[in-house]
Amino acid sequence: MKNIFALLSLLALAILAFKPADDKTVSNLSDENGWVELINGKDLTGWKATENPATWSVTDGLFQADGKRSHLFYEGEHLKDGFKNFELEVQVKTFKLANTGIYFHTKYQETGWPNSGLEIQVNNTHIGEGDYVELKKTASLYGVRNLYKTFGQDGEWMTIKARVESNRVQVWLNGLKTVDYLQPEKTFKTVPRLGKGTFCLQGHDTLSKMQYKSFRVRRLPDDARSNAVAPVLGAWHDSLVVLQGRQFAFIDLNPKTTLSAKELADYFYTTGINVSMVKSPAAAKELATGKNLPLFTGIKVTATNQAMAKASAADYIVGESTDVKTAQALLKGKKINIWSDKGRTLTTATAAELLDLAKQNNIAIEIDNVSKSPSVEIIKMAKAKGCKFTFAGLVPASNMQKSMYVMKVLKEANLSYKDLYIPKW
């Protein structure tokens, strides 16, 4: 009898403790550390789709977008009065040509692109629509801190993490820190401001198929402070922000500096200027020190050592010439992607031949912000021939404080964002 009572007692405890394996309501997907899962694996409960709701579905427990433009706004039980300071962890997979985004501090709107909040871009291979070319890559803080190098892969699960705390936004892609943005006290009206609101997932267009497996968020206190102050960079940075909003990609692909890989990355976080780590062919192995940083990599050659450069060792190769002869050798050598005219050989007398060689071999022309070369006249000639351009002399900030030649050139030579070369684009 005692054994029967013991058995019944154990059975009763088992029944009380039992929960169905598929009982995955949102409330049950929170943990003791404050993390809450907003994707329940069964349906779109807690989320509201706009414009073309059929774009969104739940497939094998995953949120999937595949169709016309539609934004999926979170309106579930954990929204309360909105999210201000928080940590976020999202698992997303994109397919070829897909473009999506993770909005925060936004609010529901029936149609169009969300006009409030900020967006973490998710785009590895999207090419844009119509005449528009989309350059901003996965884990950019869209329009605020743009990343022009692809660090994610279509067809693979990517983990995007973010931490938003008062005036600071940090973003990571698969452990790689891509954004560390400090919002200044004052910004242009076109620059989105941090605030408070909900989250939104983007179904961008009919070419954009993507899946979301997990969307975890943990609130931080609304009064939390980052204890970090945005640096005052000056008028040059104000101009850069405006031009960046017009799609111009500011990348220093041939920095004249002794900064370390970490210091180059910090410069990118601070200014939004993408930066490259550049080495000679003999020192190419040193590029590995920037492997876990959001940097481009380049190999710098001359006419005499260009044969040593291996294209597979970096994102691009830049060749520096000192006279017409070495310029011709580099432009004909079929090794370089960028030509840096250190000998100031690009004159009205030599430009026709040299620029034709550059165009024929798809070699971009370097615009040096420090030496203020080539001249605007030569750049106009190069543009007329269909040449592309790159920037140098944007690092460190003192160079930009002394010279805004690159911005002058953009205006006076009437360059568009499509005239700029981006490695591996």
Steps between C-alpha positions, in 0.01 A plus 500: 500500500781740588657425163169583325470833686862581414438415137185716487687790661777480241240483223324811629827693513583393146161621374546838670847539358405391149474761220428407140816509287336724240365757749726780372302812579703820507461526877667159543799608290648735758784404733625595842754744354232719346531380142170462311449316172257684272470222236285218635576251220132440419339813359530879472336568837618836633604631160302704245581509128437799273414555132542141377447270801524187280873571467544367855447141608622252757687211340655221708483725804671792321371843405537523124460797266464430129299745293408863457602768749363441847621602844432286805459708817515356849180576698509215752466480875861596571482833316332685788590869456782420258865398508759768573818342631546132421716214380395311189599169343354399164567198281431567133573329170488678164484351154671637188410863421303537825476825692338527841543704814439505874343826615491621859354809669239500224119497494232335293405660169266365235707556187846592373844471651502565876559872552590477868770313687832357390579194289764231523557410137499137383631479145777284361427497125202728431564718195231763547193578294464696179770767478582473872804297608503381861851513644440463874579150626384274783542640852515863388303751705319617190597849387678571827793256507517326163710192438601447137675165531300178518569293811187280486410216266172421327368154578659493846353590837637833621481619859452874535533646847438858606521702818318833521568710808407868518715666229696190395428224245726199461448226242672165448480253210601145591717647776656769278437850632377713210350805670586705806303819447475786747216734415602867518284746689398656169462334161360594162127451458567228244690290757266278706510556875493243778178493695256229601266266317449157357685263269430432134622242249519594135373307200667718238390387154422198282872416463549495876442167669619462857426306817511594868551216747531693825441852628610533862494826693593602852398835644748728667385771742354803323731723702814302410788716380787405272736747673649573157500836324496542124812680374462836329655442157431828328361633174665234285304228677175694463561508124588131499173412675302691237685336210477159661124548510518544123662157464862613470727231645791654687774238507874561542652218295857625527542660843830677563527414865677281754181427692455139613214283377306567820560875472377495141183321612450755780530777241223336298277466809557867586467663158309256279784511244573143389871425514741249352807331637763507224831310482775428248511158329781395733295592808163372375480242781468789748151568361384213720524732802187675372307180445250559781453870429269681254779597261571468131838346415732609222843431354713795387737444209735687270593429140796290616326272753146473360566144379537390864146605594235231531145623442362232731695641795292819529188679383691699236844611382609866477795600285709811567691659212771767507520597132337433164706186438403332828140615456486330160652182642239485777207584275604235247601238756149365560570470871359811664146618577597855602762736360665749736692767305771597747715659231230752403535375140132552424510823304300623204788377280510143636144450620344374175729196468517414871127536560423287195721226645324529836158471339601208276627302798225601746742682728365768733674837540602599854400848618744608772344733755840610639695569178180626337557302186410433225361838408129555453566543127665157474224339708241642262693346210514165680129507573425575135694186405300293751774452759423421864657675800620426852607715796823521696611736775181476706691355798567631763244769585767770486520445124131575467531805723773640275346410165154431360628457146310177441173676575594789274569254219169322541321828441718666238555187289133409539577148619219268607517220754512256209832648388675362810675163502420256781715184518326177398179682414 
